[in-house]
Amino acid sequence: MAQRNPFRTGGSAFNLEGLEDRRLLSAASMTTAEFHRHSLSMEGVHLGRSNSQDVSIGNDFGHGHGGHHGFFHATITFDQAPALVQTGLTSLANTDGVTPPTGTDTLRLGNKDGVETYAFDSGETNSPLVVDKAGVAVTEPTQTDTTFDSVGIAAVTDEFNAIAAARNLTAPAAGDNVSVVTDSSGHSVYSIHLSAGSSGSGHHHHHGLDVSVDQNGNPTGNQVVPFSVFFNAIHTGLNDNTPVGATALSATSKIRVTTEDGYTVYSATFRGTGIRTTISVDSTGALHDTPFVDHITFADITSSAATSELQTLANADGFTGTIDGSTDVRAYNEGNGTIVYALKVDVTDSNSDTHSLRLAVDQDGNPTVPADREASFFSGKGHRFIGPPIPVGHGLGGLDDNGGGFGGFFGGHHGFF
């Protein structure tokens, strides 16, 4: 029987105390130096079978400990990959003039910022070939620095000015630095540091505030901003879903901006007599869940593609028989339309030693790993990451400030992993 994670109370309503255990990532305000510090080179990554085939998913970005308390099987063979992935990697290899993968060549699995990735290292270049589950090439994001007066997008500069005015911060000057991070899909995030004004209020902002918006001017990353700075769609989405009996939002109401798994939601807490409900919407104003995890069994998985692929992967890695319907499964709803089903089964090897095999697929049956803000790739010298290098955000202590921080999003909920 499915067991709903106690952090999720259903729909778009959340108890904020329940959210305080979550670690979020932000692309907020990176200078060029900081970008290079957080960007981990792929040079030297070896994806062959001589290295570890497992990936440790941890609570802290860049560290393989905690969290799931174990290792997910993070490799598949080329012939186990979805057809679109095989086609994409073959095409990319031919374009790059390297030997394409075949048969039992090893692919590394990743899942970061809402993108499931498949990486192949031919050994002929410094960087592996990487595609998403649709077979589209995935590259590292680019980072550039510009000035406020050179941004050239009114929605971005207007939003920076609106946030500065609403938070009593100094308006951006023409020459103020703006960091721009653009991913392989062309989506860009603009970040700026707003200095404290002479009338700045609150001890959290005496050094100013780092803010980020996307190319459409929507706040992104992880921050808390006043209701007044948002565009009409977000205004309408939150106002139209005000709970009966709750106090309506005002211009100064605090809105929590949360970007996870490549998706941004905007959350407001409504209060009234006997009411404390948090509503979350996306940039279009549509109701939207933030990520959550369900504890279910193998028999509860409604996707036949997912159960079939989990069975196939388990058998290919030494598991004999059929996965029992009562086997524990974690269903990770990323909040972006993807659900990842993860389980562990025991495998006995030729030496009669038993070890746990941890596997994961999405609802379409694509082999993957749970998204835990990172995709770790092991070489003989340590960890490597494939995907946009996004630093850990400052975290949010609550809707009344920008201080504090969440703990691990998945920490504490995966004891069996």
N, C-alpha and C positions, 0 to 999 in steps of 0.2 A: 504494500500500500504506500502511496506517495506521502512523504512527510514534508510539509512546507517549511522552509527556513523561517525561523521566528523573526528574522529581520524584515521580512516582507509581509505586509498585512493585507495585500490584495490591491488590484487596480493601480492607480497612481498615488494612493495615499500611503504615507510612510510615517512611522514614529521616528522622529529625528534622533532620539536617544539611541535607537537601534542602528543609526548610520554612523555613529562615531567610531566604529571599529574598521573603517575603510580607508585604505591607502589609495590616493588618487595621483594621477600624473598630469603634468601641465607642460605646455610649450611656452610658458610665460617668460617673457623678457630675457632672451638669451643674447648675449653679445657674441661676436665671432669667436672670441677666445673660449667662452663658456661652451659654445656649440661644439668646438673641436675637443674640448675636455670630455663632454658627454658622448660624443660620437665615437663608437668603438670600431676600430679598423677591422675589415674582414681579411686583411692580408695574413696569410699563414694558416687560415682556417682549413683544416683537413677533415673531410666528411667521409672518409673510408671506414670500413668495418673494423680497422685496427684500433680505432678510438672508441670511447664510450658511445653507446647507442641510446643513452637515456638522457633526459633533460630534467633538471631539478627546478621545480617551480616554487619560489619562495615569496615571503611577504615583502621583502625589501628589494627595490629595483637594483639589479646587478649582483644579487647575492643568491646563491643556490642553497638556501637552508630554510627551515620552517615551512609554513604554508601547508603543503600537502603531505609533509613528512615522508617523502619518498620520491621516486624517480618515475617519470612517464617515459614509455618507450617512444622515442622521438625520431625514429628512422623507419622508413619503408623502402622497399625496392622499387625501382622504376616501373616494373610491370604491375605493382600494386597500386600505383597512382591513378587518379581519375583520368579519363581519356583526354579531357581538356588540358590537364596539367602535362601529360605526356606530349601532346601536340605543341603546347606553348614552349616547353623546354627544348624540344627538338628544333623548333623554329628559331628560338633565341640562340641556340648553339650554332646553327647554320649561319645566322646573321653575324655572330661574333667570330666565326671561323674556327670554332673549336669542335672537338669530337662530341657528338650528342650522346646522351645516356641511353643505355639499352638494358633489357632484361633485368638482371639482379644488381645493377648499379645502385648505390645507396643515395637516397634523398633524405635531407633533413627537414623535419616539420617545424613550423613556427606559427605563432598566433599573437599578433601584436597590433594594437590600435585598430582592431576590427578587421584585420587582414590576415587570413590564413595563408601561409607561405610554404613553398616547396623549393628546396635549394639543392643544387647539384654542383659538385666541384670536379671538374675534369682534370685538375692538376696542371692545366696549360695556361692558366691566368692567375692573378693574385686574388681575384674575387670570384665567388661561386655564381652560377646562374640562378636567379630567383624569379619565380612566378607565383601568382596567386591562384586560387582554386579555379578561376576562369581561364587560366593559362596566360594571363597578361603579365608582362614583365614588371617586376617591382625593383625599384632602385632606392638608394638612400636619398633622403630629402636634401635639398639645397638650402643653405643659409646665407643670407646677405644682410648687410647693414645699409640703411639709407637715412635720410633726414626727414623730419616731419613735413617740411614743405615740398619734398620730392616724392611723397607717397603716391600722389596723383589719383587717389580714390576718395571721393567726398564722403562716402558712407563710413570709411575707416577714420578719417580725420575728424569728422563730425562727432563720431562716437567717443573718440578720445577726449574731445572738448566737453562733451556732455558729462562724461564720467568725472572729469576734473572739476567741473562746476558743481556737480551733485555732491562730491566728496570734499569740497572746500580745499581743493588742491590747486597748484599753479597750472594755468593753461599751458599747453605745449608751446615751446618757442620754435621758430622756423628751423633752427639748426639742431634741435634735439634728436638724438639717435633713435631710430626705429629698427628693430630686428625683424626680418622676414624669413620665415621657414616655410618652404613649399615642398609638398610631398610629390610622389611620382604620379599622382592623379591630377596634379595641378592645383590642389587646394592649398591656400596660403593662410598663415597666421601672422598677424602683425602685433608686435609687443613694444611697449614704451614704458619708461619710468616717469611717473608724474611726481614732481617735487612737492613737498609740503608748502602750503601758503602760510602767510603770517596769521591767517585766521583759521588754519587747519585745526580740526577738533579730533580728540581721541588719541590715546597714547600709542595706538597701533600705527599712526600715520605721521609721526613726527619726523620720520626719515623719508616720507613719501610712499608711493604705492606703485607696484608693477602691475600693469593691466595688459590683457591680450584680447584682440578681436579678430574675426575672420575677414575674408575679403568682402563680405557683405555687410560688415559693420556689427555683426552679432558678437557680444562678449563670449569668450571661449576660455579654455583652460579651467582653472579652479579658483574662483574668486566670489566675493559677495559684493553686489552693487545695488543701488537703489532702484526701485521699480520705475522711476521716471526716465531712466536712460534707455529703456528698451523700445523697440519698434512696435508698431500697432499690432502685428500678428501675435506676438508674445503677450502684449497687454490684453488683447481680446481673449486669448486662450486661457490665461489665468483668471481673468475677471469672470468669464462665462462659466467657470467651474467652481466659483465660490460656494462652499457648502452652506446649506440653509441654516440661518441663525448665526453664521460667522461674520466677523467684522470685515468689511471690504478692504482691499489693499489701498494704501495711500501712496503718494509720490515718493515718500521716504521709506516705504516698506522694503525690507531687505530680501533680495532674491539671490538664491544660491545658484551659481553657475558650475556645472559639473561636466567635464569632458572625460569620457571613458570609452575605450574600445572604438575610438574614432567617431564617437557620437556625442553631441552636446545637448544637455537638457537644462531647463530653468525651473527651479523649485521655489515655491512660496509656502510658508506655513500660515494657515488661517486659524484664528482663535475666536472663541466665543464661550458662552456658558456651556461647560461640558464638552467643548470642541477644541481639538488640537490636531488638525489634519494638514498634511503637506501634499500639495498638488504639483506635478511635474509636467511640463510641456516641452515640445521641441521648437525649433526656430519658426515653424509654420503655425504654432499655436495649438497643435494637436496633442492630446494627452499622450504621455510616453512614460514607460517604466524606466527606472534605473536598473542596472544589473542586479540579479539575485540568483540564488542557487536553491534548487529543490533536491531533497533527499528522496529518491525513489528506488524501485527495483528494476531489474532487467525486463520483467514482464510488463512494467508500466510504460516502457518506451513505446510511443505511438508510431514512430517512424520505422517501417520495415527496412528501409535502406540503411538506417543506423544499426539496427540489430543484426542485419545480415553482414554488414562490414565488420562489426565488432567480433562476430563469430569467426569470420574469415581471417581476420588479423590474429585472433587468439590461436586458432589452429595452425596458422603459418609460423607462429612463434613457439610452438611446442605444446600448446594446450590440447589435451585429448578430450573428445566427447563434446557435449552440447552445454553451453553456458546455462546454468540453472536460473529459472525465472525469479528466484528469490535473491539473486546476487545484488548486492548494494550498488547503486549507481548515483552519481552526482550529475544533475542536469543543470549546467551553467547557462542561464539565459543572459546573454551579453547586453541585452537591451537595444541591439541594433538589427534585430531580425534573425540572429544566429543563436542556436542552442547547441551546446557541446555536451555530449554524454560521455562520462568517464567512469571506468570501473577497474577493478583489479581481480585477477584470477591467479590461482596457484598453479605453477608449472613444475614438474619433476624432470630433471635432466637425466642424461645417460649415467651419471654417477650417483643417481638416486637422491640428489640434493634438491630440495624444494625451495623455490623462490617466487616472489610475487611479480606478476606481469601487469603493468598499468597501461591501459589503452584508452584512447579517446577518438571519437568521430563527431562530426556535426550532424544536423538533422537530415542532411542530404546524403549521408554516408561517406563524406570526405574524411580520410584520416587526418587528424590534427592533434594539437595539445591544448589544454585549457588556457584561456587568455588570463594571464596573471601579470599584466603590464610588462611582459618581457618574453622573449624567445631565446633561450640559451643554447648556444652551440659550442660544444666542447672540442678543444684542440689539445694537443699534448702539453700546451703551456698555460691553459686556463680557459676562461669563458670567452665566448664571442657572441655577438648579437646580430641578428639580421632583421632589419626593419627600421623604421624611423627612430633615430636616437633621441627620445624625449626624456628630459630630466624629471626627477621626482619633484612634484609641486610643493608649494609651501604648506598646503593642507588648509583645512578650515576647522576652526574650533566651534563654530555655530553660526547662526544667521545674524548674530549681533556683532561679529567682528571678523577679522581675517587671521586671527592668531591660531595657535594650536595646530593640530594635525590629526589625520586619521591613522589608525593602525592598519594592519593588513586587511584588505577587503575580504580575502578568503580565510584569513587566519582564524583558527579556533573552530571552524566549521567542517574540517575535513580530518577528524581524528583517525578515521580508518585509512586515510592515505598516509 
